[in-house]
Amino acid sequence: MALTVGDTVPSFSLPVQQGVGALPDGEMLDITTAYPGKWKILFYWPKDFTFVCPTEIIGYGDLKSDFEDRDAVLIGASTDTDFVHFAWRKSDERLAAADFPWLADNSKLLANALGIVVKDAGVALRATFIIDPDNVIQHVTINGLNVGRNPAETLRILDALQTDELCPCNWTEGAETLQPAA
């Protein structure tokens, strides 16, 4: 059963690769405890060393400071190992610049709990989870393997969620929210 909006993210400690300068050293990360008081943008891609995935990782990386301005942290993940993550970052300076943690969910523990593993392929779908500071999922989008996401849309949705107001279609930060008649 897949987790969805309103569900609490389960606690899992997974290997993490922190950047091109950080050799995999067995460091583990549990996103439910590592970022107290922060929103979390957890996004899975299917596999390292592929074609669509780097465009998404770079796109999210380009908006990292915008997410940080909203008290949100980016967390990437795939079902590859931390060593594969390290090698991929080392092979591409644009990926090396995507300075946020990459979870190595090669055990597929979290991906299976989230319900995003493609059975026949054994990889994760392109899934994005916006998780609030209490580790409750507030938004989920899942794409098939061939279509990339729009990180700016994830940022727009985060902005809307953080208003705690009614936000109409295509609402953007600074626009009026809906006020129901009394």
C-alpha positions as a Markdown table, in Angstrom:
| # | Residue | x | y | z |
|---|---|---|---|---|
| 1 | Met | 0.0 | 0.0 | 0.0 |
| 2 | Ala | 1.4 | 3.4 | -1.0 |
| 3 | Leu | 1.7 | 6.3 | 1.4 |
| 4 | Thr | -0.1 | 9.4 | 0.5 |
| 5 | Val | -1.2 | 12.8 | 1.7 |
| 6 | Gly | -1.9 | 12.7 | 5.4 |
| 7 | Asp | 0.3 | 9.7 | 6.1 |
| 8 | Thr | 3.4 | 10.0 | 8.3 |
| 9 | Val | 6.7 | 9.1 | 6.7 |
| 10 | Pro | 8.2 | 6.1 | 8.4 |
| 11 | Ser | 11.5 | 6.3 | 10.1 |
| 12 | Phe | 14.3 | 4.6 | 8.0 |
| 13 | Ser | 18.0 | 5.1 | 8.2 |
| 14 | Leu | 19.5 | 4.9 | 4.8 |
| 15 | Pro | 23.0 | 5.4 | 3.4 |
| 16 | Val | 23.6 | 8.9 | 2.2 |
| 17 | Gln | 26.0 | 10.5 | -0.2 |
| 18 | Gln | 26.5 | 14.1 | 0.7 |
| 19 | Gly | 28.5 | 15.4 | -2.3 |
| 20 | Val | 31.4 | 15.0 | -4.7 |
| 21 | Gly | 33.9 | 15.8 | -2.0 |
| 22 | Ala | 32.5 | 13.2 | 0.5 |
| 23 | Leu | 33.5 | 9.7 | -0.1 |
| 24 | Pro | 30.9 | 7.1 | 0.9 |
| 25 | Asp | 31.7 | 6.3 | 4.5 |
| 26 | Gly | 28.7 | 4.4 | 5.8 |
| 27 | Glu | 27.0 | 7.6 | 7.0 |
| 28 | Met | 23.3 | 7.0 | 7.5 |
| 29 | Leu | 20.4 | 9.5 | 7.3 |
| 30 | Asp | 16.9 | 9.3 | 8.7 |
| 31 | Ile | 14.9 | 12.1 | 7.2 |
| 32 | Thr | 12.3 | 12.0 | 10.0 |
| 33 | Thr | 14.9 | 13.0 | 12.6 |
| 34 | Ala | 17.7 | 14.8 | 10.7 |
| 35 | Tyr | 15.8 | 18.0 | 10.0 |
| 36 | Pro | 13.7 | 19.1 | 13.0 |
| 37 | Gly | 11.4 | 21.9 | 12.2 |
| 38 | Lys | 12.0 | 21.8 | 8.5 |
| 39 | Trp | 9.9 | 21.0 | 5.5 |
| 40 | Lys | 11.4 | 18.2 | 3.4 |
| 41 | Ile | 11.3 | 17.8 | -0.4 |
| 42 | Leu | 12.0 | 14.2 | -1.0 |
| 43 | Phe | 12.3 | 13.3 | -4.7 |
| 44 | Tyr | 13.1 | 9.9 | -6.1 |
| 45 | Trp | 14.6 | 9.3 | -9.6 |
| 46 | Pro | 14.8 | 5.9 | -11.2 |
| 47 | Lys | 18.5 | 5.3 | -11.7 |
| 48 | Asp | 21.8 | 7.1 | -11.8 |
| 49 | Phe | 23.8 | 7.4 | -15.1 |
| 50 | Thr | 20.6 | 7.9 | -17.1 |
| 51 | Phe | 19.2 | 10.7 | -19.3 |
| 52 | Val | 16.1 | 12.4 | -17.7 |
| 53 | Cys | 17.3 | 12.1 | -14.1 |
| 54 | Pro | 20.2 | 14.5 | -14.2 |
| 55 | Thr | 17.9 | 17.2 | -15.7 |
| 56 | Glu | 15.7 | 16.9 | -12.6 |
| 57 | Ile | 18.5 | 16.8 | -10.1 |
| 58 | Ile | 20.1 | 19.9 | -11.6 |
| 59 | Gly | 16.7 | 21.6 | -11.8 |
| 60 | Tyr | 16.1 | 21.0 | -8.1 |
| 61 | Gly | 19.7 | 22.0 | -7.2 |
| 62 | Asp | 19.3 | 25.3 | -9.0 |
| 63 | Leu | 16.4 | 26.1 | -6.7 |
| 64 | Lys | 18.0 | 24.9 | -3.5 |
| 65 | Ser | 18.4 | 28.4 | -2.0 |
| 66 | Asp | 14.7 | 29.1 | -2.8 |
| 67 | Phe | 13.7 | 26.0 | -0.9 |
| 68 | Glu | 16.0 | 26.9 | 2.0 |
| 69 | Asp | 14.4 | 30.4 | 2.1 |
| 70 | Arg | 11.1 | 28.5 | 2.9 |
| 71 | Asp | 12.7 | 26.4 | 5.7 |
| 72 | Ala | 12.7 | 23.4 | 3.4 |
| 73 | Val | 15.5 | 20.9 | 2.7 |
| 74 | Leu | 16.0 | 19.0 | -0.6 |
| 75 | Ile | 16.7 | 15.3 | -0.3 |
| 76 | Gly | 17.2 | 13.2 | -3.5 |
| 77 | Ala | 17.0 | 9.5 | -3.6 |
| 78 | Ser | 17.2 | 6.5 | -6.0 |
| 79 | Thr | 17.6 | 2.8 | -5.6 |
| 80 | Asp | 21.3 | 3.0 | -6.4 |
| 81 | Thr | 24.1 | 2.7 | -3.8 |
| 82 | Asp | 26.0 | 5.6 | -2.2 |
| 83 | Phe | 29.0 | 4.5 | -4.3 |
| 84 | Val | 27.1 | 4.8 | -7.5 |
| 85 | His | 25.8 | 8.3 | -6.4 |
| 86 | Phe | 29.4 | 9.3 | -5.7 |
| 87 | Ala | 30.7 | 8.1 | -9.0 |
| 88 | Trp | 27.8 | 9.9 | -10.9 |
| 89 | Arg | 28.4 | 13.2 | -9.1 |
| 90 | Lys | 32.1 | 12.9 | -9.8 |
| 91 | Ser | 31.5 | 12.3 | -13.5 |
| 92 | Asp | 29.4 | 15.4 | -14.0 |
| 93 | Glu | 30.2 | 18.9 | -12.6 |
| 94 | Arg | 26.5 | 19.9 | -12.8 |
| 95 | Leu | 25.6 | 17.0 | -10.6 |
| 96 | Ala | 28.5 | 17.7 | -8.3 |
| 97 | Ala | 27.0 | 21.2 | -7.8 |
| 98 | Ala | 23.7 | 19.8 | -6.7 |
| 99 | Asp | 24.7 | 20.2 | -3.1 |
| 100 | Phe | 22.1 | 18.3 | -1.1 |
| 101 | Pro | 22.0 | 14.7 | 0.3 |
| 102 | Trp | 21.2 | 11.8 | -2.0 |
| 103 | Leu | 19.8 | 8.8 | -0.2 |
| 104 | Ala | 21.0 | 5.4 | -1.4 |
| 105 | Asp | 17.9 | 3.2 | -1.1 |
| 106 | Asn | 19.3 | 0.2 | -2.8 |
| 107 | Ser | 17.5 | -2.0 | -0.2 |
| 108 | Lys | 14.3 | -0.3 | -1.5 |
| 109 | Leu | 13.1 | -0.1 | 2.1 |
| 110 | Leu | 11.7 | 3.4 | 1.9 |
| 111 | Ala | 10.8 | 3.3 | -1.8 |
| 112 | Asn | 8.7 | 0.2 | -1.1 |
| 113 | Ala | 7.1 | 1.8 | 2.0 |
| 114 | Leu | 6.2 | 4.8 | -0.2 |
| 115 | Gly | 4.7 | 2.5 | -2.8 |
| 116 | Ile | 6.8 | 3.8 | -5.7 |
| 117 | Val | 8.9 | 0.8 | -6.9 |
| 118 | Val | 8.2 | -0.3 | -10.5 |
| 119 | Lys | 7.7 | -4.1 | -10.0 |
| 120 | Asp | 9.2 | -5.3 | -13.3 |
| 121 | Ala | 12.0 | -2.7 | -13.4 |
| 122 | Gly | 13.0 | -2.8 | -9.7 |
| 123 | Val | 13.6 | 1.0 | -9.7 |
| 124 | Ala | 11.6 | 3.9 | -8.2 |
| 125 | Leu | 9.2 | 6.0 | -10.2 |
| 126 | Arg | 9.8 | 9.7 | -10.4 |
| 127 | Ala | 8.1 | 10.6 | -7.2 |
| 128 | Thr | 8.1 | 13.8 | -5.2 |
| 129 | Phe | 6.9 | 14.1 | -1.6 |
| 130 | Ile | 6.4 | 17.4 | 0.2 |
| 131 | Ile | 6.7 | 16.5 | 3.9 |
| 132 | Asp | 5.8 | 19.0 | 6.7 |
| 133 | Pro | 7.9 | 19.6 | 9.8 |
| 134 | Asp | 5.9 | 16.9 | 11.6 |
| 135 | Asn | 6.8 | 14.3 | 9.0 |
| 136 | Val | 3.3 | 14.2 | 7.5 |
| 137 | Ile | 3.1 | 14.0 | 3.7 |
| 138 | Gln | 1.3 | 17.1 | 2.4 |
| 139 | His | 1.8 | 16.5 | -1.4 |
| 140 | Val | 2.7 | 13.7 | -3.7 |
| 141 | Thr | 3.4 | 13.7 | -7.4 |
| 142 | Ile | 4.4 | 10.6 | -9.3 |
| 143 | Asn | 5.5 | 10.5 | -12.9 |
| 144 | Gly | 6.3 | 7.5 | -15.1 |
| 145 | Leu | 9.9 | 6.7 | -16.0 |
| 146 | Asn | 10.1 | 8.8 | -19.2 |
| 147 | Val | 8.8 | 12.2 | -18.1 |
| 148 | Gly | 10.7 | 14.6 | -15.9 |
| 149 | Arg | 9.3 | 16.9 | -13.3 |
| 150 | Asn | 9.1 | 20.6 | -12.8 |
| 151 | Pro | 11.0 | 21.7 | -9.7 |
| 152 | Ala | 9.5 | 25.2 | -9.9 |
| 153 | Glu | 6.0 | 23.6 | -9.6 |
| 154 | Thr | 7.2 | 21.8 | -6.4 |
| 155 | Leu | 8.3 | 25.2 | -5.1 |
| 156 | Arg | 4.9 | 26.8 | -6.0 |
| 157 | Ile | 3.0 | 24.0 | -4.2 |
| 158 | Leu | 5.3 | 24.4 | -1.1 |
| 159 | Asp | 4.5 | 28.1 | -1.1 |
| 160 | Ala | 0.8 | 27.3 | -1.2 |
| 161 | Leu | 1.0 | 24.7 | 1.5 |
| 162 | Gln | 2.8 | 27.1 | 3.8 |
| 163 | Thr | 0.1 | 29.7 | 3.5 |
| 164 | Asp | -2.3 | 27.4 | 5.3 |
| 165 | Glu | -5.0 | 29.1 | 3.3 |
| 166 | Leu | -7.2 | 28.2 | 0.4 |
| 167 | Cys | -5.2 | 28.6 | -2.8 |
| 168 | Pro | -6.9 | 28.6 | -6.2 |
| 169 | Cys | -5.6 | 27.0 | -9.4 |
| 170 | Asn | -2.3 | 28.4 | -10.5 |
| 171 | Trp | -1.9 | 30.4 | -7.3 |
| 172 | Thr | 1.6 | 31.9 | -6.9 |
| 173 | Glu | 3.3 | 33.5 | -3.9 |
| 174 | Gly | 1.9 | 37.0 | -3.2 |
| 175 | Ala | -1.4 | 36.4 | -5.0 |
| 176 | Glu | -4.6 | 36.5 | -3.1 |
| 177 | Thr | -5.9 | 33.4 | -1.4 |
| 178 | Leu | -9.6 | 32.5 | -1.4 |
| 179 | Gln | -11.8 | 33.7 | 1.4 |
| 180 | Pro | -15.0 | 31.8 | 1.8 |
| 181 | Ala | -18.1 | 33.9 | 2.4 |
| 182 | Ala | -19.2 | 33.9 | 6.0 |
